[in-house]
Amino acid sequence: MKALLLLAAAFVAAPVAAQTIAITGGTVAIGDGSAPIPGGTVVIRDGRIVAAGRGVAVPAGAQTVDATGKWVTPGIVAGIGSLGLVDAGGVGESNDGGARTSPFNAALDVSTALNPNGVIIGNERAGGVTRAIVTSDASTSIFGGQGAIIDLGADPDPVTKPRAFQYVELGESGADHAGGSRPAAYAMLFDAFAQAADYRRNPAAFDGRGRDALLKRADAEALLPVLDGRMPLVVHVERASDIRQVLTLPRRYPSLKLVLAGAGEGWMVAQEIAAARVPVMASAIADLPASFEQLAATESNVGRMTRAGIIVGVLFDGSGGEHGLTQFAGNLVAIGKVPGATGLDWGQALATITSKPAQVMGLDAEIGSLRPGRRADVVVWSGDPLELSSAAEAVWIDGRSQPMNSRQRRLRDRYLTPGETALPKAYSR
């Protein structure tokens, strides 16, 4: 392990251009739902995957990493959450996860607030997370704004795709933001789309400057790509009846490109979601009714929706670090062994935190797997990444080796075997 980390550190300092890297001898998981491949090789060139699997030749002159006895996977794609927007949840000054008093809503663009040096970014990167789907919460409206796809690399530019989707709250949360009922939330949604259409027809005459305007000019403009189908509309709903209602939206807006987030009761309407070809980002293991709209929550939700043919990725709820999404995916494997429950096989489970979130966002040709041509987001693990005993030992993002230190690890190392002189001054008495 020490040799692997030293080699990874050398890559950080080395020039990135025209670099070819071969990771050899490990158990390779492509991340596309297929089974892991023992004794595989992954070849990276100029920040892209060239080949991955068994029998892959090592190019002449490639820098090699011996991963014998280890596992090699694509980087984890965390979605949908606030990575990069929040440093300390309880400290308002460090929290850009919501705009509680802003007159703007749909126009909010999270890509302007991302902090690649945030503590949580380092923690997640050390846990094998290489990309994230980021959004702010809806605060003064049902709209949370324009989300982004980011990388977690140790560099100043984290944005992979800005303004990648529009986030909206319906269901219980939408009702609360719109004035207290689901009909109010839909009235707000329909009116916002109507105002956006008005803005398109005559921008100069659009009355979005007034203090009491429900939709500002910038908000109306931000909704146009949603109406055109150029930007996905990510809708947070949990209840089966709410999901059914959301699935009717394309009848009114034919170009709408929907993504469901949450869908705690999605298993109840799985055939309808599948028929509508709407992808889902869902909680991995949610078997308790955290709200009235989740009374039918079950641990088999992801398994049942996947079995119905739905593209399902696993939501990131903020509880990550060393074992977050990998534990969730591992639980999806374990639940399949419980009599009467529906889980996933190992390859399917890994895909829910790698290629499936990428596919949900329409970026599976770029990220989320070790297929040729994809961005070289690669993680070497000490063992099976879906087991709690395993840890990420080396991470590459866009073919660049990443530092594996984090605040959590530094604190661990500092206080693992503390001596009296190593304690902070406050502990001297």
Rosetta blueprint (number, residue, H / E / L):
1 M L
2 K H
3 A H
4 L H
5 L H
6 L H
7 L H
8 A H
9 A H
10 A H
11 F H
12 V H
13 A H
14 A L
15 P L
16 V L
17 A L
18 A L
19 Q L
20 T E
21 I E
22 A E
23 I E
24 T E
25 G E
26 G E
27 T E
28 V E
29 A L
30 I L
31 G L
32 D L
33 G L
34 S L
35 A L
36 P L
37 I E
38 P E
39 G E
40 G E
41 T E
42 V E
43 V E
44 I E
45 R E
46 D L
47 G L
48 R E
49 I E
50 V E
51 A E
52 A E
53 G E
54 R L
55 G L
56 V L
57 A L
58 V L
59 P L
60 A L
61 G L
62 A L
63 Q E
64 T E
65 V E
66 D E
67 A L
68 T L
69 G L
70 K L
71 W E
72 V E
73 T E
74 P E
75 G L
76 I E
77 V E
78 A E
79 G E
80 I E
81 G E
82 S L
83 L L
84 G L
85 L L
86 V E
87 D L
88 A L
89 G L
90 G L
91 V L
92 G H
93 E H
94 S H
95 N E
96 D L
97 G L
98 G E
99 A L
100 R L
101 T L
102 S L
103 P L
104 F L
105 N L
106 A L
107 A L
108 L L
109 D E
110 V H
111 S H
112 T H
113 A L
114 L L
115 N L
116 P L
117 N L
118 G L
119 V H
120 I H
121 I H
122 G H
123 N H
124 E H
125 R H
126 A H
127 G L
128 G L
129 V E
130 T E
131 R E
132 A E
133 I E
134 V E
135 T L
136 S L
137 D E
138 A L
139 S L
140 T L
141 S L
142 I L
143 F E
144 G E
145 G E
146 Q E
147 G E
148 A E
149 I E
150 I E
151 D E
152 L L
153 G L
154 A L
155 D L
156 P L
157 D L
158 P L
159 V E
160 T E
161 K E
162 P E
163 R E
164 A E
165 F E
166 Q E
167 Y E
168 V E
169 E E
170 L L
171 G H
172 E H
173 S H
174 G H
175 A H
176 D H
177 H H
178 A H
179 G L
180 G L
181 S L
182 R H
183 P H
184 A H
185 A H
186 Y H
187 A H
188 M H
189 L H
190 F H
191 D H
192 A H
193 F H
194 A H
195 Q H
196 A H
197 A H
198 D H
199 Y H
200 R H
201 R H
202 N L
203 P H
204 A H
205 A H
206 F L
207 D L
208 G L
209 R L
210 G L
211 R L
212 D L
213 A L
214 L L
215 L L
216 K L
217 R H
218 A H
219 D H
220 A H
221 E H
222 A H
223 L H
224 L H
225 P H
226 V H
227 L H
228 D L
229 G L
230 R L
231 M L
232 P L
233 L E
234 V E
235 V E
236 H E
237 V E
238 E L
239 R L
240 A H
241 S H
242 D H
243 I H
244 R H
245 Q H
246 V H
247 L H
248 T L
249 L H
250 P H
251 R H
252 R H
253 Y L
254 P L
255 S L
256 L L
257 K L
258 L E
259 V E
260 L E
261 A E
262 G E
263 A L
264 G L
265 E L
266 G H
267 W H
268 M H
269 V H
270 A H
271 Q H
272 E H
273 I H
274 A H
275 A H
276 A H
277 R L
278 V L
279 P L
280 V E
281 M E
282 A E
283 S L
284 A L
285 I L
286 A L
287 D L
288 L L
289 P L
290 A L
291 S L
292 F H
293 E H
294 Q H
295 L L
296 A L
297 A L
298 T L
299 E L
300 S L
301 N H
302 V H
303 G H
304 R H
305 M H
306 T H
307 R H
308 A L
309 G L
310 I L
311 I L
312 V E
313 G E
314 V E
315 L E
316 F L
317 D L
318 G L
319 S L
320 G L
321 G L
322 E L
323 H L
324 G L
325 L H
326 T H
327 Q H
328 F H
329 A H
330 G H
331 N H
332 L H
333 V H
334 A H
335 I H
336 G L
337 K L
338 V L
339 P L
340 G L
341 A L
342 T L
343 G L
344 L L
345 D L
346 W H
347 G H
348 Q H
349 A H
350 L H
351 A H
352 T L
353 I L
354 T L
355 S H
356 K H
357 P H
358 A H
359 Q H
360 V H
361 M L
362 G L
363 L L
364 D L
365 A L
366 E L
367 I L
368 G L
369 S L
370 L L
371 R L
372 P L
373 G L
374 R L
375 R E
376 A L
377 D L
378 V E
379 V E
380 V E
381 W E
382 S L
383 G L
384 D L
385 P L
386 L L
387 E L
388 L L
389 S L
390 S L
391 A L
392 A E
393 E E
394 A E
395 V E
396 W E
397 I E
398 D L
399 G L
400 R E
401 S E
402 Q L
403 P L
404 M L
405 N L
406 S L
407 R H
408 Q H
409 R H
410 R H
411 L H
412 R H
413 D H
414 R H
415 Y H
416 L L
417 T L
418 P L
419 G L
420 E H
421 T H
422 A H
423 L L
424 P L
425 K H
426 A H
427 Y H
428 S L
429 R L
